[in-house]
Amino acid sequence: MKVIATLLLLFIGILTLPAQNITGIWRGYFGSSNRMYRDGAPAEMYKYEVQILQNENTSIKGVTFSYKTTVFYGKASAQGIYNVKSKTLLLKETGLLDLKIGDKSEPCLMTCYLDYSKIGKLEVLQGTFISINMKDKGDCGSGTVYLEKVPTSDFKKEEFLDKKKDIVKKDTVRKEPKAAITAPTIKKTIPTKPPAISTNPTLTPKPKVVSPLPQKPKPAIQQNNITPISPKQVPSKEEKTEQAQKPPTAEPESTEKKKIPAPRVLRERENNLVKTIITDEEYVQVDLYDNGTIDNDTISVYHNNELIIKNAKLEYKAISFKIKNTPTDDIHELIIVAENLGDIPPNTALMVVTAGKKRYEIFLTSTEVKNAKVLIQYQRN
């Protein structure tokens, strides 16, 4: 009985443990994976600091600093999602707040995909990033990110972190005098090269599955209740006589999949192919999120010309559906149609395709004249 009571208390204790909160200051570095060596020497690594506030709905707000020193740096606003169950963070830089770099450097924004881990007292966020040029929206490269949670900032602690700390104090301390807050010291070093502000890695949450629109059964095409006969099946006069004497038998249903004609919105707009995925998995999971700021982007989704998602708003919570692959149903064409351009044009979405252990992150852009298309092809090994 004592053992059972002990196990019960331990189980209750586990259930009451608070969920991991990643609010705070994280500092480390990032480096380009496609330029790790240049002229036989390792490529430069840039310092990276992220100040994060995790909201109750697991959304993230914060700022990032990309720098060599605190004199030459770039500061950007950031938003994202933290998935408590999978301990993954999607963090996207949304705009430039401050910039102190050389004339030859190009400002870029990063999107980071990070995994959280804890070893003893050490808390770590690490993963990958991709980035785009702020001026021409071109590719700035990709690479890896490593961050550790630290108590102080190389810059100034953001107000949202101090406010969060004050709220905790009010809830836990009664009539305690507030300690004077001293400004953090700024480390100054002489830069050798001005940094380029880069962006973004690979992570995504696993939100609730939203079932696609039910598919209505399609009736067989008939004319005047008479099923047409192909030329090769036209009987002779003798065969007609024999058939008249034989009792009618039911013809087997055709297993051939009927092709649905393309709707008007797919015919009148350009369908830009963004990605082709080849998989041997029977089931494929598709999740759609807003790519960055929630700005009321609304989309519809067509699967092989059939509408499965209608006028759905892109948010941090995923729009989800599954695709089943079979030998006779092995090509799946997904077309994302912008129903509006949101508050910040164009309509942008992040599609996450999960096929077994493989995951693909695809950034989609659609407008009133152009749709975004993704092909999923099934090939058995």
C-alpha positions in Angstrom: 0.0 0.0 0.0 2.9 2.4 0.8 4.3 1.8 -2.7 1.0 2.4 -4.4 0.5 5.6 -2.4 4.0 6.8 -3.3 3.4 6.1 -7.0 0.1 8.0 -6.8 1.7 11.0 -5.3 4.4 11.0 -7.9 1.9 10.7 -10.7 -0.1 13.7 -9.3 3.1 15.6 -9.0 3.9 15.0 -12.7 0.5 16.1 -13.7 0.8 19.4 -11.8 4.2 20.3 -13.3 4.0 23.6 -15.2 4.5 23.6 -19.0 7.9 24.8 -20.2 7.9 28.6 -20.8 10.7 29.9 -23.0 10.3 33.6 -22.1 13.7 35.3 -21.6 17.0 36.1 -23.2 18.7 33.6 -25.6 22.1 34.2 -27.0 24.4 32.3 -29.3 25.4 32.4 -33.0 24.3 31.6 -36.5 26.3 30.6 -39.6 25.6 29.9 -43.2 25.5 26.1 -44.1 26.2 26.7 -47.8 29.3 28.8 -47.2 30.9 27.0 -44.3 34.3 27.3 -46.0 35.6 30.1 -48.2 39.0 30.0 -49.8 39.9 27.0 -47.6 39.0 28.9 -44.4 35.8 28.5 -42.2 33.1 31.1 -42.9 32.4 33.7 -40.2 29.9 33.0 -37.5 27.7 35.9 -36.4 26.4 36.5 -32.9 22.6 36.2 -32.4 20.5 37.3 -29.5 16.8 36.7 -29.2 14.5 38.2 -26.5 11.3 36.3 -26.3 7.9 36.7 -24.6 5.7 33.5 -24.7 2.0 34.3 -24.5 -0.7 32.1 -22.9 -1.8 30.9 -26.3 1.8 29.7 -27.1 2.3 32.6 -29.6 5.6 34.3 -29.4 6.7 38.0 -29.7 10.1 39.4 -29.4 13.2 41.0 -30.9 16.4 39.7 -32.5 19.9 41.1 -32.7 22.3 39.9 -35.5 25.8 41.3 -34.8 29.5 41.1 -34.7 29.7 43.8 -32.0 27.1 46.0 -30.2 28.3 48.9 -32.4 27.6 47.2 -35.8 24.3 45.2 -35.6 20.8 44.8 -36.9 17.7 44.7 -34.7 14.4 43.1 -35.9 11.0 42.5 -34.6 9.9 38.8 -34.5 6.8 36.7 -34.1 6.2 32.9 -33.9 4.7 29.8 -32.3 6.0 27.5 -29.6 4.6 24.0 -29.6 4.8 22.8 -26.0 4.2 19.1 -26.8 6.9 18.8 -29.5 9.1 21.5 -27.9 9.6 23.2 -31.3 9.8 27.0 -32.0 9.0 28.7 -35.3 10.4 32.2 -35.1 10.1 34.7 -38.0 11.6 38.2 -38.2 8.9 40.5 -39.4 10.6 43.9 -39.8 13.8 45.9 -39.2 13.8 48.1 -36.1 17.4 49.4 -36.2 20.4 48.9 -38.5 24.1 49.8 -38.1 26.1 48.1 -40.8 28.5 48.9 -43.6 27.5 50.2 -47.0 28.3 47.0 -48.8 26.1 44.8 -46.5 22.6 43.8 -47.4 19.8 43.7 -44.8 18.0 40.3 -44.6 15.3 38.8 -42.5 15.5 35.3 -41.0 13.0 32.6 -40.2 14.2 30.1 -37.6 13.1 26.5 -36.9 14.4 25.6 -33.4 14.2 22.6 -31.0 14.2 23.2 -27.2 16.2 20.9 -24.9 17.4 21.1 -21.3 20.5 19.3 -19.8 20.7 20.1 -16.1 20.4 23.8 -15.8 21.5 24.5 -19.4 18.5 25.4 -21.7 19.2 25.3 -25.5 17.4 26.3 -28.7 19.0 25.0 -31.8 18.0 24.3 -35.4 18.2 25.9 -38.8 17.2 29.1 -40.6 16.3 30.5 -44.0 16.5 34.2 -45.0 15.3 36.7 -47.6 16.7 40.0 -48.8 14.6 42.9 -47.6 15.2 44.9 -50.8 14.6 42.4 -53.7 13.1 39.5 -51.7 15.9 37.3 -53.0 17.5 34.4 -51.2 20.0 35.4 -48.5 21.0 31.8 -47.8 20.3 29.3 -45.0 22.3 27.7 -42.1 22.3 26.7 -38.5 21.4 28.5 -35.2 22.5 27.7 -31.7 21.2 29.7 -28.6 21.5 29.3 -24.9 19.3 30.9 -22.2 21.2 33.7 -20.4 20.3 36.0 -17.5 21.5 39.3 -19.1 21.5 40.9 -22.6 24.4 42.3 -24.6 22.0 45.1 -25.4 19.1 46.6 -23.5 16.4 44.3 -22.1 13.1 44.9 -23.8 10.2 46.4 -21.8 8.0 43.4 -22.4 10.4 41.3 -20.3 10.5 43.8 -17.5 6.7 44.0 -17.5 6.5 40.2 -17.4 8.8 40.2 -14.4 6.8 42.9 -12.6 3.6 40.8 -13.0 5.2 37.8 -11.5 6.5 39.8 -8.5 3.0 41.3 -7.8 1.5 37.8 -7.8 4.0 36.2 -5.5 5.4 39.0 -3.2 3.3 41.2 -0.8 4.5 44.7 0.1 8.0 44.0 -0.9 10.0 47.1 -2.0 11.0 47.0 -5.6 14.7 46.7 -6.3 16.2 49.4 -8.5 16.7 48.3 -12.0 20.1 49.1 -13.4 20.7 49.4 -17.1 22.7 46.5 -18.6 26.2 47.1 -19.7 26.9 47.1 -23.4 30.0 45.3 -24.6 32.0 47.2 -27.2 34.5 45.6 -29.5 36.0 46.8 -32.7 34.4 45.0 -35.7 36.5 43.6 -38.4 33.6 43.3 -40.8 30.0 44.7 -40.7 27.5 41.8 -40.3 24.8 41.0 -42.7 21.5 40.5 -41.0 20.4 37.0 -42.1 17.3 35.0 -41.4 15.5 31.9 -40.6 15.4 28.1 -39.8 13.0 25.1 -39.7 10.4 24.2 -37.1 6.7 23.8 -36.9 4.0 22.8 -34.5 1.4 20.0 -34.7 -2.0 21.7 -34.3 -5.5 20.2 -34.3 -6.6 18.5 -37.5 -9.3 20.2 -39.4 -11.2 17.8 -41.6 -11.5 18.8 -45.2 -14.9 19.4 -46.8 -16.8 16.1 -47.4 -16.7 14.9 -50.9 -20.1 14.4 -52.4 -20.6 11.2 -54.4 -20.6 11.8 -58.1 -23.5 10.2 -60.1 -22.7 8.2 -63.2 -23.2 10.2 -66.4 -26.3 9.0 -68.3 -28.3 10.3 -71.2 -32.1 9.6 -71.2 -31.4 6.8 -68.7 -29.5 4.8 -71.3 -25.9 3.8 -70.6 -23.8 4.4 -73.8 -21.9 1.5 -75.3 -18.5 1.9 -76.8 -18.0 1.1 -80.6 -16.2 -2.2 -79.8 -19.2 -3.4 -77.8 -21.9 -2.9 -80.4 -23.6 -6.3 -80.9 -24.5 -7.9 -84.2 -28.0 -8.8 -85.2 -27.4 -12.4 -84.1 -26.0 -11.3 -80.7 -29.0 -9.0 -80.2 -31.3 -12.0 -80.6 -29.2 -14.0 -78.1 -29.1 -11.2 -75.7 -32.9 -10.7 -75.9 -33.3 -14.3 -74.8 -30.8 -14.1 -71.9 -31.7 -12.4 -68.6 -30.0 -9.1 -68.0 -26.9 -9.1 -65.8 -25.4 -6.1 -63.8 -22.3 -4.7 -65.3 -19.3 -4.3 -63.0 -18.6 -0.7 -61.9 -15.6 1.0 -63.6 -12.6 1.5 -61.3 -11.2 4.2 -63.5 -11.2 7.6 -61.6 -13.1 10.3 -63.4 -11.3 13.5 -63.9 -13.0 16.6 -62.5 -12.9 19.6 -64.8 -10.9 22.6 -63.5 -13.1 25.3 -61.9 -13.1 28.8 -63.3 -10.7 30.2 -60.6 -8.1 27.7 -61.7 -8.6 28.3 -65.4 -8.5 32.0 -65.3 -5.5 32.4 -62.9 -1.9 31.3 -63.4 -1.2 28.1 -61.3 2.5 28.5 -60.3 4.2 25.2 -59.4 6.1 25.8 -56.2 7.2 22.3 -55.1 7.0 18.6 -56.2 7.2 16.0 -53.4 7.8 12.3 -54.2 6.9 9.9 -51.3 6.3 6.2 -50.7 4.1 6.8 -47.6 0.4 5.8 -47.8 -0.8 8.8 -45.7 0.4 12.4 -46.0 -0.5 15.2 -43.5 -0.9 18.7 -44.8 -0.9 21.8 -42.4 -1.4 25.4 -43.5 -0.4 28.4 -41.4 -0.2 32.2 -41.9 3.4 33.0 -42.8 4.3 35.5 -40.2 1.9 38.2 -39.0 -1.7 37.3 -38.8 -3.2 39.8 -41.3 -6.6 38.2 -42.2 -5.3 36.2 -45.2 -8.1 33.9 -46.5 -7.6 31.0 -48.8 -9.4 28.1 -50.5 -7.7 24.7 -51.3 -8.4 22.5 -54.3 -7.3 18.9 -54.5 -7.2 17.5 -58.0 -9.7 20.3 -59.1 -12.0 19.5 -56.2 -12.7 22.1 -53.5 -11.8 20.7 -50.1 -11.2 23.9 -48.0 -13.4 27.0 -48.6 -12.7 30.6 -47.4 -10.5 29.6 -44.5 -8.6 32.2 -42.5 -4.9 31.6 -42.0 -3.8 31.7 -38.4 -1.3 30.3 -35.9 -3.7 27.3 -35.6 -3.3 25.0 -38.6 -5.7 24.3 -41.3 -5.1 20.5 -41.6 -6.1 17.6 -43.8 -4.8 14.2 -44.9 -4.2 12.6 -48.3 -4.3 8.9 -48.9 -2.1 7.4 -51.6 -3.0 4.3 -53.6 -1.5 2.7 -56.7 -4.6 4.1 -58.7 -4.6 7.5 -56.9 -1.0 8.4 -56.9 -0.9 12.1 -58.1 -2.3 14.8 -55.8 -2.4 18.4 -57.1 -2.9 20.9 -54.3 -3.7 24.5 -55.4 -3.9 27.3 -52.9 -6.3 30.2 -54.1 -6.2 33.6 -52.4 -9.7 34.7 -51.6 -8.3 38.1 -50.5 -4.9 39.7 -50.0 -5.3 40.3 -46.3 -4.1 43.5 -44.5 -0.6 43.1 -45.9 -0.5 42.0 -49.6 0.2 39.5 -51.0 -1.5 36.5 -49.5 1.2 34.3 -47.9 1.0 30.9 -46.3 3.4 28.3 -44.8 2.5 24.7 -45.9 4.0 21.9 -43.8 3.8 18.5 -45.5 4.5 15.5 -43.2 5.1 12.1 -44.9 6.3 9.5 -42.4 9.5 10.8 -40.8 10.0 13.5 -43.5 8.7 17.0 -43.2 8.7 19.7 -45.9 8.2 23.4 -45.2 6.9 25.3 -48.3 6.3 29.0 -48.4 3.4 29.9 -50.7 2.4 33.3 -52.2 -0.9 33.8 -54.1 -2.6 36.9 -55.5 -5.7 37.7 -57.4 -4.1 36.6 -60.7 -1.8 33.8 -59.5 -2.4 30.6 -57.5 0.3 28.5 -55.7 0.5 24.8 -56.6 2.1 21.8 -54.9 2.3 18.3 -56.4 2.5 15.2 -54.2 3.4 12.0 -56.2 3.2 8.5 -54.7 5.9 6.0 -55.8 6.1 2.6 -54.1 9.6 1.2 -53.6 
